[in-house]
């Protein structure tokens, strides 16, 4: 969603970093371009003005202009200001109260409330909560049935539908049922409404008065642009909002809604919808979003995605094989499948520091996302013996594999070369001490080899950065510790 903004800001900062020293005029010129970039991204004018004034005031100080790396200092100031604008910390749901905790979902028609209700219910279920959903939408045809279907899909409880019952009565019945049946959380999906529909606004207030929700979450479509701020203000005047959920964060919106929302309403963005599937919702992390916007990557999210994608049993088997220095085509196929589960090359490139160029190459068609599927097809076309011992594959076998997978002999050669590089790297694993050594090894032999196979030497060089100094995190000096948040997460997953 932030691609165009990220590209514009990246251009501004590249020019600043390219200079040995900065004058006040250089900084002010750059900040004017930052302001234009924010306005083009649909950030509300008062927010853009306040942001640029705050950054300029700090960036023209002596500490920056006399710094050894003034360009980097300016980027850090902008990053800190972005985090402050998005909200300093990840906002948690306030549901640790006497059950049932009530979460009320409000928003405009078509913003994605019903789907978001089911997504949040699924997320809470994973956290061990017993959740009931109730639809109060008696206006939209089959709205209550839709929530019931979604409840079946996530294997969650929904309040039985009583034809003709009004929203306030449904809310009372839902509260009573949740108490009697011992649910931890009750989610109320209200009807979508318009700014001008005062009758529905009054109905929403009546439901809030009866259910006394711990959380009133405003669901806003990211594609709404600047008007999302007006939506938040009009709802905030009617009910005490506690947070915002942004939907369609994976779309081509320009990002202004996300950047303006916290600053204008004072309410934190708690969750972001990042896809159509019912597990495509994630907590909104201001620091990580700021890092992605400025091309700094998001290593913590990358590790979290990896932890979710890797099955514990598979990981143990893989670790045992690596300890013996073994890595055959079946292992490679498993790695490619994990990459697909983590969102594919594009999603990974956006999270790895220094990989923005690789992401742009993919967007421009220089690297085809479907190459992971083609590689899988080639491995599937091999016999079990060939997968276990790739060195058996001679010229005749390569022709057979290429025909069987709809690829060329050159593609098969690239795959075999990549496997050889990764296998060689895996054999050195015993000599590499700890996490940093492992990540460094992956960069030199594994990720670099994978990059060469996917998009030639340039891609290989960029993916090789993952195994740079400091245990695979570019910019971290040799011998330095990992960022505390990342180190904590990795220790937890051991």
RABELDA-V714428 format. One record per residue. N is the residue number from 1. SS is DSSP state (h for helix, s for strand, l for the rest). NEAR is the number of other C-alpha atoms within 10 Angstrom. D_LAST is the distance of its C-alpha to the last C-alpha in whole Angstrom. Layout:
BEGIN
n=N ss=SS near=NEAR d_last=D_LAST
n=N ss=SS near=NEAR d_last=D_LAST
END
This chain:
BEGIN
n=1 ss=l near=20 d_last=33
n=2 ss=l near=21 d_last=33
n=3 ss=h near=21 d_last=34
n=4 ss=h near=17 d_last=38
n=5 ss=h near=22 d_last=37
n=6 ss=h near=20 d_last=34
n=7 ss=h near=17 d_last=36
n=8 ss=h near=19 d_last=39
n=9 ss=h near=24 d_last=37
n=10 ss=h near=18 d_last=36
n=11 ss=h near=13 d_last=39
n=12 ss=h near=19 d_last=40
n=13 ss=h near=17 d_last=38
n=14 ss=h near=13 d_last=38
n=15 ss=h near=12 d_last=42
n=16 ss=h near=21 d_last=41
n=17 ss=h near=17 d_last=38
n=18 ss=l near=12 d_last=41
n=19 ss=l near=12 d_last=43
n=20 ss=l near=11 d_last=43
n=21 ss=l near=16 d_last=45
n=22 ss=l near=19 d_last=45
n=23 ss=l near=12 d_last=48
n=24 ss=h near=15 d_last=49
n=25 ss=h near=10 d_last=50
n=26 ss=h near=15 d_last=47
n=27 ss=h near=21 d_last=45
n=28 ss=h near=18 d_last=47
n=29 ss=h near=11 d_last=48
n=30 ss=h near=19 d_last=44
n=31 ss=h near=22 d_last=44
n=32 ss=h near=16 d_last=47
n=33 ss=h near=17 d_last=45
n=34 ss=h near=23 d_last=42
n=35 ss=h near=21 d_last=44
n=36 ss=h near=16 d_last=45
n=37 ss=h near=20 d_last=42
n=38 ss=h near=25 d_last=41
n=39 ss=h near=19 d_last=44
n=40 ss=h near=16 d_last=44
n=41 ss=l near=24 d_last=41
n=42 ss=l near=22 d_last=42
n=43 ss=l near=25 d_last=41
n=44 ss=l near=23 d_last=44
n=45 ss=h near=14 d_last=47
n=46 ss=h near=11 d_last=46
n=47 ss=h near=21 d_last=43
n=48 ss=h near=22 d_last=43
n=49 ss=h near=16 d_last=46
n=50 ss=h near=13 d_last=44
n=51 ss=h near=21 d_last=41
n=52 ss=h near=19 d_last=43
n=53 ss=h near=16 d_last=45
n=54 ss=h near=14 d_last=42
n=55 ss=h near=21 d_last=40
n=56 ss=h near=19 d_last=44
n=57 ss=h near=10 d_last=44
n=58 ss=h near=14 d_last=41
n=59 ss=h near=24 d_last=41
n=60 ss=l near=19 d_last=45
n=61 ss=l near=11 d_last=44
n=62 ss=h near=10 d_last=45
n=63 ss=h near=12 d_last=41
n=64 ss=h near=22 d_last=41
n=65 ss=h near=20 d_last=44
n=66 ss=l near=13 d_last=44
n=67 ss=l near=14 d_last=40
n=68 ss=l near=12 d_last=39
n=69 ss=l near=17 d_last=37
n=70 ss=h near=23 d_last=39
n=71 ss=h near=23 d_last=38
n=72 ss=h near=16 d_last=34
n=73 ss=h near=17 d_last=35
n=74 ss=h near=24 d_last=37
n=75 ss=h near=21 d_last=34
n=76 ss=h near=14 d_last=32
n=77 ss=h near=17 d_last=35
n=78 ss=h near=24 d_last=35
n=79 ss=h near=20 d_last=31
n=80 ss=h near=17 d_last=31
n=81 ss=h near=18 d_last=34
n=82 ss=h near=22 d_last=33
n=83 ss=h near=20 d_last=30
n=84 ss=h near=17 d_last=33
n=85 ss=h near=22 d_last=35
n=86 ss=h near=26 d_last=32
n=87 ss=l near=23 d_last=31
n=88 ss=l near=15 d_last=29
n=89 ss=l near=15 d_last=26
n=90 ss=l near=17 d_last=24
n=91 ss=l near=18 d_last=26
n=92 ss=l near=13 d_last=25
n=93 ss=l near=15 d_last=27
n=94 ss=l near=12 d_last=29
n=95 ss=l near=16 d_last=29
n=96 ss=l near=11 d_last=28
n=97 ss=l near=11 d_last=32
n=98 ss=l near=8 d_last=34
n=99 ss=l near=15 d_last=33
n=100 ss=l near=26 d_last=34
n=101 ss=s near=24 d_last=33
n=102 ss=s near=25 d_last=35
n=103 ss=s near=26 d_last=34
n=104 ss=s near=25 d_last=37
n=105 ss=s near=26 d_last=37
n=106 ss=s near=27 d_last=40
n=107 ss=s near=25 d_last=41
n=108 ss=s near=20 d_last=44
n=109 ss=l near=16 d_last=45
n=110 ss=l near=12 d_last=42
n=111 ss=l near=22 d_last=40
n=112 ss=l near=19 d_last=37
n=113 ss=h near=25 d_last=37
n=114 ss=h near=26 d_last=37
n=115 ss=h near=19 d_last=34
n=116 ss=h near=25 d_last=32
n=117 ss=h near=27 d_last=33
n=118 ss=h near=27 d_last=31
n=119 ss=h near=23 d_last=28
n=120 ss=h near=21 d_last=28
n=121 ss=h near=27 d_last=28
n=122 ss=h near=23 d_last=26
n=123 ss=h near=19 d_last=23
n=124 ss=h near=15 d_last=24
n=125 ss=h near=16 d_last=24
n=126 ss=h near=10 d_last=20
n=127 ss=l near=9 d_last=20
n=128 ss=l near=10 d_last=22
n=129 ss=l near=14 d_last=25
n=130 ss=l near=21 d_last=28
n=131 ss=s near=23 d_last=30
n=132 ss=s near=26 d_last=34
n=133 ss=s near=26 d_last=35
n=134 ss=s near=29 d_last=39
n=135 ss=s near=27 d_last=41
n=136 ss=l near=24 d_last=44
n=137 ss=l near=20 d_last=45
n=138 ss=l near=17 d_last=49
n=139 ss=l near=14 d_last=50
n=140 ss=l near=10 d_last=48
n=141 ss=l near=9 d_last=49
n=142 ss=l near=11 d_last=46
n=143 ss=h near=17 d_last=44
n=144 ss=h near=24 d_last=43
n=145 ss=h near=14 d_last=43
n=146 ss=h near=14 d_last=40
n=147 ss=h near=22 d_last=38
n=148 ss=h near=21 d_last=39
n=149 ss=h near=14 d_last=38
n=150 ss=h near=20 d_last=34
n=151 ss=h near=22 d_last=34
n=152 ss=h near=13 d_last=34
n=153 ss=h near=12 d_last=32
n=154 ss=l near=16 d_last=29
n=155 ss=l near=12 d_last=30
n=156 ss=l near=18 d_last=31
n=157 ss=s near=18 d_last=34
n=158 ss=s near=23 d_last=37
n=159 ss=l near=22 d_last=40
n=160 ss=l near=16 d_last=43
n=161 ss=l near=14 d_last=46
n=162 ss=l near=9 d_last=49
n=163 ss=l near=8 d_last=52
n=164 ss=l near=8 d_last=54
n=165 ss=l near=11 d_last=52
n=166 ss=l near=14 d_last=51
n=167 ss=h near=22 d_last=48
n=168 ss=h near=19 d_last=49
n=169 ss=h near=13 d_last=49
n=170 ss=h near=23 d_last=46
n=171 ss=h near=25 d_last=44
n=172 ss=h near=13 d_last=46
n=173 ss=h near=14 d_last=45
n=174 ss=h near=24 d_last=42
n=175 ss=h near=24 d_last=41
n=176 ss=h near=12 d_last=43
n=177 ss=h near=17 d_last=41
n=178 ss=h near=24 d_last=38
n=179 ss=h near=15 d_last=39
n=180 ss=h near=10 d_last=40
n=181 ss=l near=11 d_last=37
n=182 ss=l near=13 d_last=35
n=183 ss=l near=18 d_last=33
n=184 ss=l near=21 d_last=30
n=185 ss=s near=26 d_last=31
n=186 ss=s near=29 d_last=34
n=187 ss=s near=28 d_last=35
n=188 ss=s near=30 d_last=38
n=189 ss=s near=26 d_last=39
n=190 ss=l near=25 d_last=42
n=191 ss=l near=25 d_last=45
n=192 ss=l near=23 d_last=45
n=193 ss=s near=19 d_last=47
n=194 ss=l near=13 d_last=49
n=195 ss=l near=14 d_last=50
n=196 ss=l near=9 d_last=54
n=197 ss=l near=9 d_last=53
n=198 ss=h near=12 d_last=54
n=199 ss=h near=9 d_last=54
n=200 ss=h near=17 d_last=51
n=201 ss=h near=20 d_last=50
n=202 ss=h near=13 d_last=52
n=203 ss=h near=16 d_last=50
n=204 ss=h near=24 d_last=47
n=205 ss=h near=14 d_last=48
n=206 ss=h near=16 d_last=49
n=207 ss=h near=21 d_last=46
n=208 ss=h near=21 d_last=44
n=209 ss=h near=12 d_last=46
n=210 ss=h near=13 d_last=46
n=211 ss=h near=19 d_last=42
n=212 ss=l near=14 d_last=41
n=213 ss=l near=22 d_last=38
n=214 ss=l near=19 d_last=35
n=215 ss=s near=19 d_last=34
n=216 ss=s near=22 d_last=37
n=217 ss=s near=26 d_last=35
n=218 ss=s near=26 d_last=37
n=219 ss=s near=31 d_last=36
n=220 ss=s near=30 d_last=37
n=221 ss=s near=25 d_last=38
n=222 ss=h near=27 d_last=37
n=223 ss=h near=21 d_last=40
n=224 ss=h near=17 d_last=42
n=225 ss=l near=20 d_last=42
n=226 ss=l near=23 d_last=44
n=227 ss=h near=15 d_last=45
n=228 ss=h near=23 d_last=42
n=229 ss=h near=22 d_last=43
n=230 ss=h near=14 d_last=46
n=231 ss=h near=19 d_last=44
n=232 ss=h near=23 d_last=42
n=233 ss=h near=15 d_last=45
n=234 ss=h near=15 d_last=47
n=235 ss=h near=18 d_last=45
n=236 ss=h near=16 d_last=44
n=237 ss=h near=9 d_last=47
n=238 ss=h near=13 d_last=47
n=239 ss=l near=17 d_last=44
n=240 ss=l near=15 d_last=42
n=241 ss=l near=23 d_last=39
n=242 ss=l near=22 d_last=35
n=243 ss=s near=22 d_last=34
n=244 ss=s near=26 d_last=34
n=245 ss=s near=27 d_last=32
n=246 ss=s near=26 d_last=33
n=247 ss=s near=24 d_last=33
n=248 ss=l near=21 d_last=33
n=249 ss=l near=20 d_last=31
n=250 ss=l near=15 d_last=31
n=251 ss=l near=15 d_last=35
n=252 ss=l near=13 d_last=37
n=253 ss=l near=21 d_last=38
n=254 ss=l near=25 d_last=38
n=255 ss=l near=26 d_last=36
n=256 ss=h near=28 d_last=39
n=257 ss=h near=24 d_last=38
n=258 ss=h near=30 d_last=34
n=259 ss=h near=26 d_last=36
n=260 ss=h near=24 d_last=39
n=261 ss=h near=29 d_last=37
n=262 ss=h near=21 d_last=36
n=263 ss=h near=21 d_last=38
n=264 ss=h near=16 d_last=41
n=265 ss=h near=16 d_last=40
n=266 ss=l near=15 d_last=38
n=267 ss=l near=21 d_last=36
n=268 ss=l near=24 d_last=32
n=269 ss=s near=28 d_last=31
n=270 ss=s near=23 d_last=28
n=271 ss=s near=24 d_last=27
n=272 ss=s near=25 d_last=28
n=273 ss=s near=29 d_last=29
n=274 ss=l near=18 d_last=28
n=275 ss=l near=14 d_last=29
n=276 ss=l near=14 d_last=31
n=277 ss=l near=10 d_last=29
n=278 ss=l near=20 d_last=28
n=279 ss=l near=17 d_last=24
n=280 ss=l near=16 d_last=25
n=281 ss=s near=23 d_last=25
n=282 ss=s near=15 d_last=23
n=283 ss=s near=16 d_last=23
n=284 ss=l near=23 d_last=25
n=285 ss=l near=20 d_last=23
n=286 ss=h near=22 d_last=26
n=287 ss=h near=19 d_last=25
n=288 ss=h near=18 d_last=23
n=289 ss=h near=21 d_last=26
n=290 ss=h near=25 d_last=28
n=291 ss=h near=21 d_last=26
n=292 ss=h near=20 d_last=27
n=293 ss=h near=24 d_last=30
n=294 ss=l near=24 d_last=31
n=295 ss=l near=22 d_last=29
n=296 ss=l near=21 d_last=26
n=297 ss=l near=25 d_last=23
n=298 ss=l near=21 d_last=20
n=299 ss=h near=22 d_last=17
n=300 ss=h near=19 d_last=15
n=301 ss=h near=16 d_last=17
n=302 ss=h near=18 d_last=16
n=303 ss=h near=16 d_last=12
n=304 ss=h near=15 d_last=13
n=305 ss=h near=17 d_last=15
n=306 ss=h near=15 d_last=13
n=307 ss=h near=16 d_last=10
n=308 ss=h near=12 d_last=13
n=309 ss=h near=16 d_last=15
n=310 ss=l near=17 d_last=12
n=311 ss=l near=11 d_last=13
n=312 ss=h near=12 d_last=10
n=313 ss=h near=9 d_last=13
n=314 ss=h near=12 d_last=14
n=315 ss=h near=12 d_last=11
n=316 ss=h near=11 d_last=11
n=317 ss=h near=11 d_last=14
n=318 ss=h near=16 d_last=14
n=319 ss=h near=13 d_last=12
n=320 ss=h near=12 d_last=14
n=321 ss=h near=15 d_last=17
n=322 ss=h near=18 d_last=16
n=323 ss=h near=13 d_last=16
n=324 ss=l near=12 d_last=19
n=325 ss=l near=16 d_last=20
n=326 ss=l near=16 d_last=21
n=327 ss=l near=21 d_last=21
n=328 ss=l near=17 d_last=24
n=329 ss=h near=23 d_last=26
n=330 ss=h near=16 d_last=24
n=331 ss=h near=20 d_last=20
n=332 ss=h near=20 d_last=22
n=333 ss=h near=19 d_last=23
n=334 ss=h near=14 d_last=20
n=335 ss=h near=14 d_last=19
n=336 ss=h near=18 d_last=22
n=337 ss=h near=17 d_last=22
n=338 ss=h near=18 d_last=18
n=339 ss=h near=19 d_last=20
n=340 ss=h near=17 d_last=23
n=341 ss=h near=14 d_last=21
n=342 ss=l near=20 d_last=19
n=343 ss=l near=12 d_last=23
n=344 ss=h near=17 d_last=24
n=345 ss=h near=20 d_last=25
n=346 ss=h near=20 d_last=27
n=347 ss=h near=14 d_last=24
n=348 ss=h near=20 d_last=22
n=349 ss=h near=22 d_last=25
n=350 ss=l near=25 d_last=25
n=351 ss=l near=24 d_last=22
n=352 ss=l near=27 d_last=22
n=353 ss=l near=22 d_last=24
n=354 ss=l near=20 d_last=27
n=355 ss=l near=23 d_last=27
n=356 ss=h near=24 d_last=30
n=357 ss=h near=16 d_last=32
n=358 ss=h near=25 d_last=30
n=359 ss=h near=22 d_last=30
n=360 ss=h near=17 d_last=34
n=361 ss=h near=17 d_last=34
n=362 ss=h near=18 d_last=33
n=363 ss=h near=13 d_last=35
n=364 ss=l near=10 d_last=38
n=365 ss=l near=9 d_last=38
n=366 ss=l near=15 d_last=37
n=367 ss=l near=20 d_last=34
n=368 ss=l near=15 d_last=34
n=369 ss=l near=16 d_last=31
n=370 ss=l near=12 d_last=32
n=371 ss=h near=16 d_last=31
n=372 ss=h near=17 d_last=28
n=373 ss=h near=13 d_last=30
n=374 ss=h near=17 d_last=32
n=375 ss=h near=22 d_last=30
n=376 ss=h near=20 d_last=29
n=377 ss=h near=18 d_last=32
n=378 ss=h near=23 d_last=33
n=379 ss=h near=22 d_last=30
n=380 ss=h near=17 d_last=32
n=381 ss=l near=19 d_last=35
n=382 ss=l near=21 d_last=34
n=383 ss=l near=14 d_last=35
n=384 ss=h near=13 d_last=32
n=385 ss=h near=10 d_last=33
n=386 ss=h near=17 d_last=33
n=387 ss=h near=20 d_last=29
n=388 ss=h near=16 d_last=28
n=389 ss=l near=13 d_last=31
n=390 ss=h near=17 d_last=31
n=391 ss=h near=10 d_last=34
n=392 ss=h near=11 d_last=36
n=393 ss=l near=19 d_last=37
n=394 ss=l near=9 d_last=40
n=395 ss=h near=11 d_last=43
n=396 ss=h near=9 d_last=44
n=397 ss=h near=15 d_last=41
n=398 ss=h near=21 d_last=40
n=399 ss=h near=16 d_last=43
n=400 ss=h near=16 d_last=42
n=401 ss=h near=23 d_last=38
n=402 ss=h near=20 d_last=40
n=403 ss=h near=14 d_last=42
n=404 ss=h near=15 d_last=40
n=405 ss=h near=18 d_last=37
n=406 ss=l near=13 d_last=40
n=407 ss=l near=16 d_last=39
n=408 ss=l near=16 d_last=41
n=409 ss=h near=18 d_last=40
n=410 ss=h near=12 d_last=39
n=411 ss=h near=18 d_last=36
n=412 ss=h near=21 d_last=35
n=413 ss=h near=16 d_last=36
n=414 ss=h near=18 d_last=33
n=415 ss=h near=23 d_last=31
n=416 ss=h near=19 d_last=31
n=417 ss=h near=16 d_last=31
n=418 ss=h near=23 d_last=28
n=419 ss=h near=23 d_last=26
n=420 ss=h near=20 d_last=28
n=421 ss=h near=17 d_last=27
n=422 ss=h near=24 d_last=23
n=423 ss=h near=21 d_last=23
n=424 ss=h near=17 d_last=25
n=425 ss=h near=21 d_last=22
n=426 ss=h near=23 d_last=19
n=427 ss=h near=15 d_last=22
n=428 ss=l near=16 d_last=21
n=429 ss=h near=18 d_last=17
n=430 ss=h near=14 d_last=18
n=431 ss=h near=10 d_last=20
n=432 ss=l near=14 d_last=17
n=433 ss=l near=9 d_last=15
n=434 ss=h near=11 d_last=12
n=435 ss=h near=13 d_last=11
n=436 ss=h near=21 d_last=14
n=437 ss=h near=20 d_last=16
n=438 ss=h near=20 d_last=14
n=439 ss=h near=21 d_last=15
n=440 ss=h near=24 d_last=18
n=441 ss=h near=27 d_last=19
n=442 ss=h near=26 d_last=18
n=443 ss=h near=28 d_last=21
n=444 ss=h near=22 d_last=23
n=445 ss=h near=23 d_last=23
n=446 ss=h near=27 d_last=21
n=447 ss=h near=26 d_last=22
n=448 ss=h near=28 d_last=25
n=449 ss=h near=28 d_last=26
n=450 ss=h near=25 d_last=25
n=451 ss=h near=22 d_last=27
n=452 ss=h near=22 d_last=30
n=453 ss=h near=22 d_last=30
n=454 ss=h near=24 d_last=30
n=455 ss=h near=17 d_last=33
n=456 ss=h near=16 d_last=34
n=457 ss=h near=14 d_last=34
n=458 ss=h near=16 d_last=33
n=459 ss=h near=25 d_last=30
n=460 ss=h near=23 d_last=29
n=461 ss=h near=18 d_last=29
n=462 ss=h near=22 d_last=28
n=463 ss=h near=26 d_last=25
n=464 ss=h near=25 d_last=25
n=465 ss=h near=22 d_last=24
n=466 ss=h near=26 d_last=21
n=467 ss=h near=24 d_last=20
n=468 ss=l near=22 d_last=22
n=469 ss=h near=20 d_last=22
n=470 ss=h near=20 d_last=20
n=471 ss=h near=25 d_last=17
n=472 ss=h near=26 d_last=18
n=473 ss=l near=22 d_last=19
n=474 ss=l near=17 d_last=23
n=475 ss=l near=12 d_last=25
n=476 ss=l near=15 d_last=22
n=477 ss=l near=13 d_last=24
n=478 ss=l near=11 d_last=23
n=479 ss=l near=10 d_last=21
n=480 ss=l near=10 d_last=20
n=481 ss=l near=12 d_last=17
n=482 ss=l near=18 d_last=15
n=483 ss=l near=12 d_last=17
n=484 ss=h near=9 d_last=16
n=485 ss=h near=10 d_last=15
n=486 ss=h near=16 d_last=13
n=487 ss=h near=12 d_last=11
n=488 ss=h near=12 d_last=10
n=489 ss=h near=14 d_last=9
n=490 ss=h near=16 d_last=6
n=491 ss=h near=8 d_last=5
n=492 ss=h near=8 d_last=6
n=493 ss=h near=10 d_last=4
n=494 ss=l near=5 d_last=0
END
